Amino acid sequence: MHREWFYDALHNSSDRGSDADVISVSVVIPTYNRKETLARAIASVQAQDYAVSEIIIVDDGSTDGSADLPILADERITYLVNAQNLGSQASRNRGIRQATGDVLAFLDSDDYWRPDKIDLQLQAAQDAGLTDKFCVTCGHEQFGDNGGSRFLPPALINLETVLVHNLIGPTSNILISRALLDDVGHFDASMPSCQDWELFIRILEQTPIIGVPEILTYQDTDSNVRISRNRKKVTAGHQALFRKTRTMKDFMSLSLSKRWAIRARQEIALLRRSVPI
C-alpha cells in the first residue's frame, strides 16, 4: 500500500489522496558483467509491494551483453554506461546524481530484495517519527558456495556502536532520504574499501540509523568481483576508516578510557579481519 501520509509529512502537503502525495523512490543499481544476476536484481525491484518511481542502472563497461536484456524495456529504467571503468562507488554516485526520487535505495546487481523491503523500511521510518532526514537498514542473508551467514541489525544504531563493526550491513540494505544524502555527501570513491561503512558513519554523525530486524536482502557471494575477497584492499579500507573515526568530534568527546578501548578493539579487528563487510 502506498503511504500517502508519509509523503505529506515530508513535503508538508495538505492535499491527500492524489498521485502527487505518493513518495517517490529511486533505485540505483551499479553493474559490471553480471548479465544473469542483473536481471534477477531488476525483477526483485519490479516485484516490490511499494512501486518504485525509477530504476537507474549504471553499467561500468560490461562486455557480456547486459545492455541487451529484455527486462530493460521497463519504462522506469534509465540505463547509463560509463565511458571508462570507474568502479562501483563512482557508479553509485553517478546514479545518485541522476536520481530524482525523494528516497533512494541501492541494490548491487548480484543481490536481490524481498518484495516488501521498501514498504517495511518506509513504515519503520514513519514509526520512528522520521519524515525528512532518515536512513533505514535491514537484515540480509548470504547465499552461494562462499556464503550462508545471516545478519539482523539492531532496531536503532548510533555512531558509537559502529566505530569497530559495521552493524548496518551492505549498501543493498539501506533506504535513505534524499535530504539526508545531500547533507552528508555521496560515496567516497577514493577509499580502497569500506566506502559504504564510511558513508554510514557520516550519516550517524547527524542521525541514528533505523534497523528493520528482518531478512529483506539476499546477497550472492559467488560473484568473482567482490572487493571483500581482496584482503589488501579490505585491510587498507579498515585502516583508513579507523583513522578517520579517531579524528571525529564525537569520538574525541568520549572519555579517554573509552577512546583507548575503542582503539584497542579496532586494532584487534584489523588483526583478525573479522569486521563484517
Secondary structure, 3 states (H helix, E strand, C coil): CCCHHHHHHHHCCCCCCCHHHCCCEEEEEEECCCHHHHHHHHHHHHCCCCCCCEEEEEECCCCCCHHHCHHHHCCCEEEEECCCCCCHHHHHHHHHHHCCCCEEEECCCCEEECCCHHHHHHHHHHHCCCCCCCEEEEEEEEECCCCCCEECCCCEECHHHHCCCCCCCCHHHCEEEHHHHHHHCCCCCCCCCCHHHHHHHHHHCCCCEEEEEEEEEEEECCCCCCHHHCHHHHHHHHHHHHHHHCCCHHHHCCCHHHHHHHHHHHHHHHHHCCCCC
